[in-house]
Amino acid sequence: MFGLNSKETTTVSEYIEKKSKLIQKKNKIFRAKINHALRGEHKHYFSKKDVASQNQNARCKICGMLLSEFRVQRRFENWTSYLRPVHKTQTQLAEQQLAGNDKVKEVISDAS
């Protein structure tokens, strides 16, 4: 897996630890990059320095998504969880049932 020979490592976690030490990155970020490459899902990581500086827009270290896009996406997800389906009144429900009964009668009359 990942182009390893039998001498190197046998498990993915050992491989991640070894490679993260070689390239001097944190295990979480390196593991997230591998998960993103394999599965397409990951947790977004933004550097504190980029977030603190207001003159430039920070990017995710894993996928490169802009921080502004991430914030908009997060707000949209939070808003849509509070949206509810439209509730119909009793008269609207009765009209809908009558319309459904009329369609059934039309189908029956067409079949005979």
N, C-alpha and C positions, 0 to 999 in steps of 0.2 A: 504494500500500500504506500502511496506517495513516493514511489521510486526508491524504496529502501532495499538494501541488500540484506541478506540474512545475518551478517555480522553486526549491523547497526542496531536496530531495536525491533522489538516484536509487537509492542502495543502502541496505539496512537498517543496515549498520554505520555509515555516515555519519550516518544518522538517529539511531541510538542515541547516538553521541558528541555530537551537537549537542543532543539533548534532555537527556542526562545533565548537560551543562554548564549548561543552563538551569535545571534543577531541583536542581542541585548534589548529585547522587548519584553513586555509583560506577558505572562501566560494567558491572561484573559483576552487580551487583544489578539494575540496570535491564534488562540482557539476560536475566537469569533470570526477571524478571517477564513479559517478552514471551514467552519460551519457555513459561512456565507457562500463559499465556493462550492461546497457539496450540496447544501440544502436550500440556499437562498434566504435563510432566516438568520437574524442576528440581533444583538442589542446595539444601539447606536452609542458611540464613544466620541465625545468632543473634548478637545484639550481646553483646560481652564484658561490658559493664556489667550487663546483665540476667542473664547467666549467673553472674557473680560474686556478685550480691546473692541471698542465700538466701531472703529473705522473699517474693519474687514469682517466679512461674513465667514464664520467657522464652518468647516466641513467635517463630516463623520470620518473617523480614521479607518473605518472598515469599508464603507460603500461609497463615500464621497458625497453623501446627501448634504445639502446646505442646511444650516441650523434654522434659518427662517422657514424653509419648507417643512422641516421636522416639527417646528412649533405650530404651524398652520395645520398640519396633519393631526397632531395631538389634540388641538382645540376642536377640530372637526369631529374626531372620534368621541371626545367628551360631550359635544353637543348632541350628536346623533343618538347617544344612549338615553337621553331624556325625551326624545321624540316618541310620541305615541300614535297609534293608528287612529284615524278619524272615527269617532263613535256616531252611529246613526240614531236618529230618534225613532220612536215606536212607529210613527206614521210612515217614515221612510222605509223601515223594515217591512211593514205591511204592504206597501206599494211594490217593493221588490219581490215579495212572495207572490203577490197577485200577478205580476209580470211573468214570473217563472211558471205559474200555473197556466197562463194564457199560452205560453210557448209549448208546454206539454200538450195542451188541447190541440194546438195547431199540428203538432207532429202526429198525434193520434188520428186526427181527421185526414191528414195527408196519406197516412198509411192505409186507411180503409177505402 
